[in-house]
Amino acid sequence: MTEDSLPATRHKPRDHHHAIPPDDTPWSKRLGPGLITGAADDDPSGIATYSQSGAQFGFQLLWTLLLTWPLMVGIQSVSARIGRVTGDGLAGNLKRMYSPWLLYSVVSLLTVANTVNIAADLAAMADSVQLLAGGPHAVWVIAFGAVSVLLQVFIPYVRYVRMLKWLTLALFTYVGTVFSVQIPWGEVLRSLIMPAIPFNRDYLTTLVAILGTTISPYLFFWQASQEVEDLKADPHAQPLREAPQQARQHLRRIAIDNWVGMGMSNLVAFFIMLTTAATLYVHGITDIQSSRDAALALKPIAGNFAFLLFAAGIIGTGMLAVPVLAGSAAYAVAGAFGWRTGLDLRLGLGWRFYGIIATSTLIGAAIGISEIDPMRALYWAAVLNGVASVPIMVVMMRLATRPEVMGPFVVKRRLKWMGWTATAAMGVAVALMLWNVI
């Protein structure tokens, strides 16, 4: 066995004297994997989906974001618990408990969908820079891709995760846009309490797109792996199966982290949909094909300030989302083959892991500068994500309820109900999507 093929996670020896970190940790420092995961969900392609929803249907789909918040919390909390309890990511647990064909099928679908999503995000970021500063589109696509790879390879995990936390502030640009436009709050409240639901094909397709955008497989793999990264970075931490005395503090932290992170994700999506509904929909602009289209359409209606905020936010959210997309693919592939994983690895030890990050990002950049329509490619990525999400969520819930995996920390009661409800909702969404495709 070569050194590079050693198990991905090496558990530290137990230190009972320091097993439980102090309880006076500031609440802001307890936010990490859930906050970053939630923020990465509002990537440029997600912004395009929410913008199109607001432009096409006004306030009629705002209610969906009240529904997706608890659904996201449920399934992301399950993935986080699997990582913290077992000390291994989702791919590693899948490898131990299920047949290779299921593991490799899931990882292949995830990697292809993530790469296409990276292409769409890099293209959207380049478009936004062109709007703000000009310059050739291809150069900006390559530059953003290269910077993303270099940061992940050469910045140690502890410092890199701090950078990602700061990047989550980019999302607040979309909160700011609301204050630059006129919002009929009475109508908004009525749409939330008594939404008009026209059961036609366009409405159902958009509903599926919103669910598929907010609940995506790459988020599951990323968050479970980040719990493992945090565990390895803390010299006093152990997987909860080995150190049950740490469970109360960490399970509570995971709950707070996910409620805040997924709440922030859905709040920002709400404001994007609200802004485009109050401006584009009202003025009859109902066809938005990309986040760039949304920014351009806002300019003559809401003014330069809203335009600048919207366009700048696309760049900031892309710089957060592209590493998460590439990183989750790398965690999945490396975990499936038993390679070393981790953003704290030296290049010589983690060359396969970093190679997956670089390959996925560079292929995405190549698609982004090709003649392939990135939004069409994103559509098929969403189809792949939707199809892959349901079996992954089913397997995750099975893992989380198996004592041989989770020991005494199997999910129960409320979290179990939330996780299975999210899985059922995605199952219905995929069925509707496939019905529409057929």
C-alpha positions as CSV (number, residue, x, y, z in Angstrom):
1,M,0.0,0.0,0.0
2,T,1.5,3.3,-1.0
3,E,1.5,6.3,1.3
4,D,-0.9,8.2,-1.0
5,S,-3.5,5.4,-0.8
6,L,-3.6,5.3,3.0
7,P,-7.1,5.9,4.5
8,A,-8.3,9.5,4.0
9,T,-8.8,10.2,7.7
10,R,-6.4,9.4,10.5
11,H,-7.9,9.7,13.9
12,K,-5.9,11.4,16.5
13,P,-5.2,9.6,19.8
14,R,-7.8,10.4,22.4
15,D,-7.0,13.0,25.0
16,H,-9.6,12.8,27.7
17,H,-8.2,15.7,29.6
18,H,-8.9,18.0,26.7
19,A,-11.8,16.1,25.2
20,I,-14.4,18.9,25.6
21,P,-13.5,22.4,24.3
22,P,-14.6,25.3,26.5
23,D,-18.3,26.2,26.2
24,D,-17.7,30.0,26.0
25,T,-16.8,29.9,22.3
26,P,-18.3,33.0,20.6
27,W,-21.4,32.0,18.6
28,S,-19.8,33.5,15.4
29,K,-16.9,31.0,15.7
30,R,-19.3,28.1,15.9
31,L,-20.5,28.9,12.4
32,G,-18.5,27.1,9.7
33,P,-19.4,24.2,7.4
34,G,-23.2,25.0,7.5
35,L,-22.6,28.8,6.9
36,I,-20.3,28.2,4.0
37,T,-22.4,25.5,2.5
38,G,-25.6,27.6,2.7
39,A,-23.8,30.6,1.1
40,A,-22.4,28.5,-1.7
41,D,-25.9,27.4,-2.5
42,D,-26.6,30.9,-3.8
43,D,-24.1,30.6,-6.7
44,P,-24.4,32.5,-10.0
45,S,-26.5,29.7,-11.5
46,G,-28.8,29.8,-8.5
47,I,-29.1,33.5,-8.8
48,A,-30.2,33.0,-12.4
49,T,-32.9,30.5,-11.3
50,Y,-34.2,32.8,-8.5
51,S,-34.2,35.8,-10.9
52,Q,-36.1,33.9,-13.5
53,S,-38.6,32.8,-10.9
54,G,-39.3,36.4,-9.8
55,A,-39.3,37.8,-13.3
56,Q,-41.7,35.2,-14.7
57,F,-44.1,34.7,-11.7
58,G,-43.7,37.8,-9.6
59,F,-44.3,37.0,-5.9
60,Q,-46.1,33.7,-6.6
61,L,-43.1,31.5,-5.8
62,L,-41.8,33.3,-2.7
63,W,-43.5,30.7,-0.5
64,T,-41.2,28.0,-1.7
65,L,-38.3,29.5,0.2
66,L,-40.2,29.2,3.5
67,L,-40.5,25.5,2.6
68,T,-36.9,24.9,1.5
69,W,-35.4,26.3,4.7
70,P,-36.3,23.4,7.0
71,L,-35.9,20.9,4.3
72,M,-32.3,22.1,3.7
73,V,-31.6,22.2,7.5
74,G,-32.8,18.6,7.8
75,I,-30.7,17.0,5.1
76,Q,-27.6,19.1,5.6
77,S,-27.7,18.4,9.3
78,V,-27.8,14.7,8.5
79,S,-24.7,15.0,6.2
80,A,-22.9,17.0,8.8
81,R,-23.6,14.5,11.5
82,I,-22.4,11.6,9.4
83,G,-19.0,13.4,9.0
84,R,-18.6,14.4,12.6
85,V,-19.8,11.1,14.1
86,T,-17.8,8.8,11.8
87,G,-14.8,11.0,11.1
88,D,-15.2,10.2,7.4
89,G,-16.9,11.8,4.4
90,L,-19.9,10.5,2.6
91,A,-17.9,8.7,-0.1
92,G,-15.9,6.9,2.5
93,N,-19.0,5.8,4.3
94,L,-20.6,4.7,1.1
95,K,-17.6,2.7,0.2
96,R,-17.7,0.8,3.4
97,M,-21.4,0.1,3.5
98,Y,-22.6,-0.3,-0.1
99,S,-21.6,-2.0,-3.4
100,P,-19.0,-0.3,-5.7
101,W,-21.4,0.2,-8.6
102,L,-23.6,2.4,-6.4
103,L,-20.6,4.4,-5.1
104,Y,-19.1,4.9,-8.5
105,S,-22.4,5.8,-10.2
106,V,-23.1,8.5,-7.6
107,V,-19.6,9.9,-7.7
108,S,-19.6,10.0,-11.5
109,L,-23.0,11.8,-11.7
110,L,-21.8,14.3,-9.0
111,T,-18.5,15.0,-10.7
112,V,-20.0,15.6,-14.2
113,A,-22.8,17.8,-12.8
114,N,-20.4,19.8,-10.7
115,T,-18.0,20.4,-13.6
116,V,-20.8,21.7,-15.8
117,N,-22.0,23.9,-12.9
118,I,-18.5,25.3,-12.5
119,A,-18.6,26.2,-16.2
120,A,-21.8,28.2,-15.9
121,D,-20.6,29.9,-12.7
122,L,-17.2,31.0,-14.2
123,A,-19.0,32.3,-17.4
124,A,-21.4,34.3,-15.2
125,M,-18.6,35.8,-13.2
126,A,-16.7,36.7,-16.4
127,D,-19.9,38.3,-17.7
128,S,-20.3,40.4,-14.6
129,V,-16.7,41.7,-14.7
130,Q,-17.3,42.6,-18.4
131,L,-20.3,44.6,-17.3
132,L,-18.4,46.4,-14.6
133,A,-14.9,46.8,-16.1
134,G,-14.8,45.4,-19.7
135,G,-12.1,43.1,-21.0
136,P,-12.2,39.8,-22.9
137,H,-14.6,37.2,-21.6
138,A,-12.2,34.2,-22.0
139,V,-9.4,35.9,-20.0
140,W,-11.7,36.5,-17.0
141,V,-13.0,32.9,-17.2
142,I,-9.5,31.5,-17.1
143,A,-8.4,34.0,-14.4
144,F,-11.2,33.1,-12.0
145,G,-10.6,29.4,-12.5
146,A,-6.9,29.7,-12.0
147,V,-7.3,31.8,-8.8
148,S,-9.8,29.4,-7.4
149,V,-7.4,26.4,-7.9
150,L,-4.3,28.2,-6.6
151,L,-6.1,29.3,-3.4
152,Q,-7.3,25.8,-2.6
153,V,-3.9,24.2,-3.3
154,F,-1.6,26.7,-1.5
155,I,-3.7,28.2,1.3
156,P,-3.8,26.0,4.4
157,Y,-7.3,24.9,5.4
158,V,-7.6,26.9,8.6
159,R,-6.8,30.2,6.7
160,Y,-8.8,29.2,3.6
161,V,-11.9,28.5,5.6
162,R,-11.7,32.0,7.1
163,M,-11.5,33.5,3.6
164,L,-14.7,31.5,2.6
165,K,-16.5,32.8,5.7
166,W,-15.7,36.4,4.7
167,L,-16.9,35.7,1.2
168,T,-20.3,34.9,2.6
169,L,-20.7,38.6,3.1
170,A,-21.0,39.0,-0.6
171,L,-24.5,37.6,-0.3
172,F,-25.7,40.7,1.5
173,T,-25.4,42.7,-1.7
174,Y,-28.7,41.1,-2.6
175,V,-30.3,42.3,0.6
176,G,-29.1,45.8,-0.3
177,T,-30.8,45.7,-3.7
178,V,-34.2,45.5,-2.0
179,F,-33.7,48.9,-0.4
180,S,-33.1,50.5,-3.8
181,V,-36.5,49.5,-5.2
182,Q,-40.2,50.0,-4.3
183,I,-41.7,46.8,-2.7
184,P,-45.5,46.4,-2.2
185,W,-45.1,44.6,1.1
186,G,-48.9,44.0,1.5
187,E,-48.9,42.0,-1.7
188,V,-45.8,40.2,-0.7
189,L,-47.4,39.1,2.6
190,R,-50.6,37.9,0.8
191,S,-48.5,35.9,-1.5
192,L,-46.7,34.2,1.4
193,I,-49.9,33.5,3.4
194,M,-52.2,32.6,0.5
195,P,-50.1,31.9,-2.6
196,A,-51.8,31.5,-5.9
197,I,-50.6,28.2,-7.4
198,P,-51.4,27.8,-11.1
199,F,-50.8,24.1,-11.7
200,N,-49.4,24.6,-15.2
201,R,-46.3,23.2,-16.8
202,D,-44.2,26.4,-16.6
203,Y,-45.0,26.9,-12.9
204,L,-44.2,23.3,-12.0
205,T,-41.0,23.4,-14.0
206,T,-39.8,26.5,-12.1
207,L,-40.9,25.0,-8.8
208,V,-38.7,21.9,-9.6
209,A,-35.8,24.2,-10.6
210,I,-36.0,26.0,-7.2
211,L,-35.9,22.7,-5.3
212,G,-33.1,21.4,-7.4
213,T,-31.1,24.6,-7.0
214,T,-31.5,24.7,-3.2
215,I,-31.0,21.0,-2.4
216,S,-28.0,19.7,-4.4
217,P,-25.8,16.7,-3.9
218,Y,-22.5,18.7,-3.9
219,L,-23.7,20.4,-0.8
220,F,-24.1,17.1,1.0
221,F,-20.6,15.9,0.2
222,W,-19.0,19.3,0.9
223,Q,-20.5,19.7,4.4
224,A,-19.8,16.2,5.6
225,S,-16.2,16.6,4.4
226,Q,-15.8,20.0,6.1
227,E,-16.9,18.5,9.4
228,V,-14.1,16.0,8.9
229,E,-11.6,18.8,8.1
230,D,-12.6,20.7,11.2
231,L,-12.2,17.6,13.3
232,K,-8.7,17.0,11.9
233,A,-7.8,20.7,12.5
234,D,-8.7,20.5,16.2
235,P,-6.0,18.6,18.2
236,H,-8.5,17.9,21.0
237,A,-11.4,16.7,18.7
238,Q,-12.4,13.1,18.0
239,P,-15.1,11.5,15.9
240,L,-18.2,11.3,18.2
241,R,-18.3,7.5,18.1
242,E,-14.9,7.5,19.8
243,A,-15.5,10.5,22.0
244,P,-19.2,10.6,23.0
245,Q,-18.5,13.1,25.7
246,Q,-18.1,15.7,22.9
247,A,-21.4,15.0,21.4
248,R,-23.7,17.4,23.2
249,Q,-21.5,20.4,22.3
250,H,-20.9,19.5,18.6
251,L,-24.4,18.3,17.8
252,R,-25.7,21.6,19.2
253,R,-23.2,23.5,17.1
254,I,-24.2,21.6,14.0
255,A,-27.8,22.5,14.6
256,I,-27.1,26.2,15.1
257,D,-24.7,26.3,12.2
258,N,-27.2,24.8,9.8
259,W,-30.2,26.8,10.9
260,V,-28.2,30.0,10.5
261,G,-26.4,28.9,7.3
262,M,-29.5,27.6,5.5
263,G,-31.5,30.5,6.8
264,M,-29.1,32.9,5.3
265,S,-29.1,31.0,2.0
266,N,-32.9,31.1,1.7
267,L,-33.1,34.7,2.9
268,V,-30.8,35.8,0.1
269,A,-32.7,33.8,-2.4
270,F,-35.9,35.4,-1.1
271,F,-34.5,38.9,-1.7
272,I,-33.3,38.0,-5.2
273,M,-36.7,36.8,-6.1
274,L,-38.3,39.7,-4.4
275,T,-36.2,42.3,-6.2
276,T,-36.7,40.8,-9.7
277,A,-40.5,40.4,-9.0
278,A,-40.9,44.0,-7.9
279,T,-38.9,45.3,-10.9
280,L,-38.7,43.0,-13.9
281,Y,-42.0,41.2,-13.5
282,V,-43.8,44.5,-13.0
283,H,-42.3,45.9,-16.2
284,G,-43.1,42.9,-18.3
285,I,-39.5,41.5,-18.5
286,T,-40.3,37.8,-17.9
287,D,-37.5,36.0,-19.7
288,I,-34.2,35.9,-17.8
289,Q,-31.7,33.3,-19.1
290,S,-28.7,34.1,-16.9
291,S,-27.6,36.2,-13.8
292,R,-26.0,38.6,-16.3
293,D,-29.4,39.2,-18.0
294,A,-30.9,39.9,-14.5
295,A,-28.3,42.5,-13.7
296,L,-28.6,44.2,-17.1
297,A,-32.4,44.2,-16.9
298,L,-32.3,45.9,-13.5
299,K,-30.2,48.8,-14.6
300,P,-32.8,50.9,-16.5
301,I,-35.5,50.0,-13.9
302,A,-33.9,50.1,-10.5
303,G,-30.9,52.3,-11.3
304,N,-27.1,52.0,-11.3
305,F,-26.9,51.2,-7.6
306,A,-29.0,48.1,-7.8
307,F,-27.2,47.1,-11.0
308,L,-23.8,47.4,-9.4
309,L,-24.8,45.5,-6.3
310,F,-26.3,42.7,-8.3
311,A,-23.4,42.4,-10.7
312,A,-20.7,42.6,-7.9
313,G,-22.6,40.0,-5.9
314,I,-22.3,37.5,-8.7
315,I,-18.5,37.7,-8.6
316,G,-18.4,37.3,-4.8
317,T,-20.8,34.4,-4.7
318,G,-19.0,32.7,-7.6
319,M,-15.6,32.9,-5.8
320,L,-17.3,31.1,-2.9
321,A,-19.3,28.5,-5.0
322,V,-16.6,27.4,-7.5
323,P,-14.3,26.1,-4.8
324,V,-17.2,24.3,-3.1
325,L,-18.2,22.6,-6.4
326,A,-14.6,21.6,-7.2
327,G,-13.9,20.6,-3.6
328,S,-16.9,18.4,-3.2
329,A,-16.1,16.6,-6.4
330,A,-12.5,16.0,-5.1
331,Y,-13.8,14.7,-1.7
332,A,-16.2,12.4,-3.5
333,V,-13.7,10.9,-6.0
334,A,-10.8,10.7,-3.6
335,G,-13.0,9.2,-0.9
336,A,-14.3,6.6,-3.4
337,F,-10.8,5.4,-4.2
338,G,-9.4,5.7,-0.7
339,W,-6.9,8.5,-1.5
340,R,-5.8,11.1,1.0
341,T,-8.2,14.1,1.2
342,G,-7.9,17.5,2.8
343,L,-7.2,21.1,2.0
344,D,-4.4,21.0,4.6
345,L,-2.3,18.4,2.7
346,R,1.0,19.3,1.2
347,L,1.0,19.1,-2.6
348,G,3.3,16.1,-2.6
349,L,0.9,14.1,-0.4
350,G,-2.4,15.3,-1.8
351,W,-1.6,15.6,-5.5
352,R,-4.4,13.3,-6.5
353,F,-7.0,15.2,-4.4
354,Y,-5.7,18.6,-5.7
355,G,-5.5,17.1,-9.2
356,I,-9.3,16.5,-9.2
357,I,-9.9,20.1,-8.1
358,A,-7.7,21.4,-10.8
359,T,-9.1,19.1,-13.5
360,S,-12.7,19.8,-12.7
361,T,-12.1,23.6,-12.6
362,L,-10.1,23.7,-15.8
363,I,-12.6,21.6,-17.7
364,G,-15.3,23.9,-16.4
365,A,-13.3,26.9,-17.7
366,A,-12.9,25.2,-21.1
367,I,-16.6,24.8,-21.4
368,G,-17.1,28.3,-20.2
369,I,-15.0,29.8,-23.1
370,S,-16.3,27.3,-25.7
371,E,-19.3,27.7,-28.0
372,I,-21.4,25.5,-25.7
373,D,-24.3,27.4,-24.3
374,P,-23.5,27.4,-20.5
375,M,-27.2,27.9,-19.6
376,R,-28.2,24.9,-21.7
377,A,-25.4,22.9,-20.1
378,L,-26.6,24.1,-16.7
379,Y,-30.0,22.8,-17.4
380,W,-28.6,19.3,-18.0
381,A,-26.4,19.7,-14.9
382,A,-29.6,20.4,-13.0
383,V,-31.2,17.3,-14.5
384,L,-28.2,15.2,-13.4
385,N,-28.2,16.8,-10.0
386,G,-31.9,16.1,-9.5
387,V,-31.6,12.5,-10.6
388,A,-28.6,11.9,-8.4
389,S,-29.9,13.7,-5.4
390,V,-32.7,11.3,-4.6
391,P,-30.7,8.1,-4.3
392,I,-27.9,10.0,-2.5
393,M,-30.4,11.3,0.0
394,V,-32.0,7.9,0.5
395,V,-28.5,6.4,1.1
396,M,-27.6,9.2,3.5
397,M,-30.8,8.7,5.5
398,R,-30.1,4.9,5.6
399,L,-26.5,5.6,6.8
400,A,-27.7,8.1,9.4
401,T,-30.1,5.5,10.9
402,R,-27.8,2.5,11.0
403,P,-26.2,1.8,14.4
404,E,-23.2,0.1,12.8
405,V,-22.4,3.5,11.1
406,M,-23.5,6.0,13.7
407,G,-23.3,4.0,16.9
408,P,-25.5,5.7,19.6
409,F,-25.9,8.8,17.5
410,V,-28.3,7.6,14.9
411,V,-30.7,10.4,13.9
412,K,-34.1,10.2,15.6
413,R,-37.5,11.8,15.8
414,R,-37.5,15.4,14.4
415,L,-34.3,15.3,12.4
416,K,-35.2,11.9,10.9
417,W,-38.6,13.3,9.9
418,M,-37.1,16.4,8.4
419,G,-34.5,14.4,6.4
420,W,-37.1,11.9,5.0
421,T,-39.4,14.8,4.2
422,A,-36.7,16.6,2.2
423,T,-36.0,13.3,0.4
424,A,-39.6,12.8,-0.5
425,A,-39.9,16.4,-1.7
426,M,-36.9,15.9,-4.0
427,G,-38.4,12.6,-5.2
428,V,-41.6,14.4,-6.2
429,A,-39.6,17.2,-7.8
430,V,-37.6,14.8,-9.9
431,A,-40.7,12.9,-10.9
432,L,-42.3,16.2,-12.1
433,M,-39.1,17.1,-13.9
434,L,-38.8,13.8,-15.7
435,W,-42.5,14.1,-16.6
436,N,-41.9,17.5,-18.1
437,V,-38.8,16.3,-20.0
438,I,-40.7,13.3,-21.5
